[in-house]
Amino acid sequence: MNPKEISQLIEAGFDDATVKVESDDNTHYGALVVAAEFDGKRLIARHQMIYKCLGALVGNEIHALSITALTPDEWRQKSGEA
């Protein structure tokens, strides 16, 4: 599974998310997801929202997924735009 396909699946599960997925081997992935829906949610809940978008692919086609899940405000602070 390629990173673009995973990005599209995640994007489909959110109203207006910025999603970037990378992989060196198309088995282990890193995902950055910036979404307003994360506001007020704990880290585990944010990850669960992303896993829900991917369903049974996690643990199968997607062997490992490293997630950074941020609200737009958190992203602005992290990227120095605050």
C-alpha positions as CSV (number, residue, x, y, z in Angstrom):
1,M,0.0,0.0,0.0
2,N,1.5,3.4,-0.9
3,P,1.5,6.5,1.3
4,K,-0.9,8.4,-1.0
5,E,-3.6,5.7,-0.6
6,I,-3.2,5.8,3.2
7,S,-3.4,9.7,3.2
8,Q,-6.6,9.5,1.2
9,L,-8.2,7.1,3.6
10,I,-7.3,9.3,6.6
11,E,-8.5,12.4,4.8
12,A,-11.9,10.8,4.1
13,G,-12.5,10.3,7.8
14,F,-12.1,14.0,8.7
15,D,-13.9,17.2,7.7
16,D,-10.8,19.2,6.8
17,A,-7.5,17.5,7.7
18,T,-4.0,18.1,6.5
19,V,-2.4,14.6,6.1
20,K,1.1,13.7,5.2
21,V,2.1,10.0,5.1
22,E,5.6,8.8,4.4
23,S,7.2,5.4,4.0
24,D,10.5,3.9,2.9
25,D,9.2,0.4,2.4
26,N,5.4,0.6,2.0
27,T,5.0,-1.4,5.1
28,H,6.1,0.9,7.9
29,Y,4.6,4.4,7.8
30,G,4.8,7.8,9.5
31,A,1.7,10.0,9.5
32,L,1.2,13.6,10.3
33,V,-2.4,14.5,10.7
34,V,-3.6,18.0,11.6
35,A,-7.3,18.2,12.2
36,A,-9.7,20.5,14.2
37,E,-11.5,17.4,15.3
38,F,-8.6,16.6,17.7
39,D,-9.4,19.7,19.8
40,G,-10.0,18.6,23.4
41,K,-9.1,15.0,22.7
42,R,-6.4,13.1,24.4
43,L,-3.6,11.5,22.4
44,I,-5.1,8.0,22.6
45,A,-8.4,9.2,21.3
46,R,-6.7,11.0,18.4
47,H,-4.9,7.8,17.4
48,Q,-8.1,5.8,17.6
49,M,-9.8,8.3,15.2
50,I,-7.0,7.7,12.7
51,Y,-7.0,3.9,13.2
52,K,-10.8,4.0,12.6
53,C,-10.2,5.5,9.1
54,L,-7.8,2.6,8.3
55,G,-9.7,-0.3,9.7
56,A,-8.3,-3.8,9.1
57,L,-5.4,-2.4,7.1
58,V,-3.6,-1.7,10.4
59,G,-1.7,-4.8,11.3
60,N,-2.0,-6.2,7.8
61,E,-1.0,-4.1,4.8
62,I,0.1,-1.4,7.3
63,H,2.5,-3.2,9.5
64,A,3.5,-0.2,11.6
65,L,2.2,3.3,11.8
66,S,3.9,6.2,13.7
67,I,1.4,9.0,14.3
68,T,1.7,12.7,15.0
69,A,-1.8,14.0,15.6
70,L,-2.2,17.7,16.2
71,T,-4.8,20.4,16.2
72,P,-4.2,23.3,13.8
73,D,-3.2,25.5,16.8
74,E,-0.7,22.9,18.0
75,W,0.7,22.6,14.5
76,R,1.2,26.4,14.2
77,Q,3.0,26.4,17.6
78,K,5.2,23.4,16.7
79,S,6.1,24.9,13.3
80,G,6.9,28.3,14.7
81,E,4.0,30.2,13.1
82,A,2.4,31.2,16.5
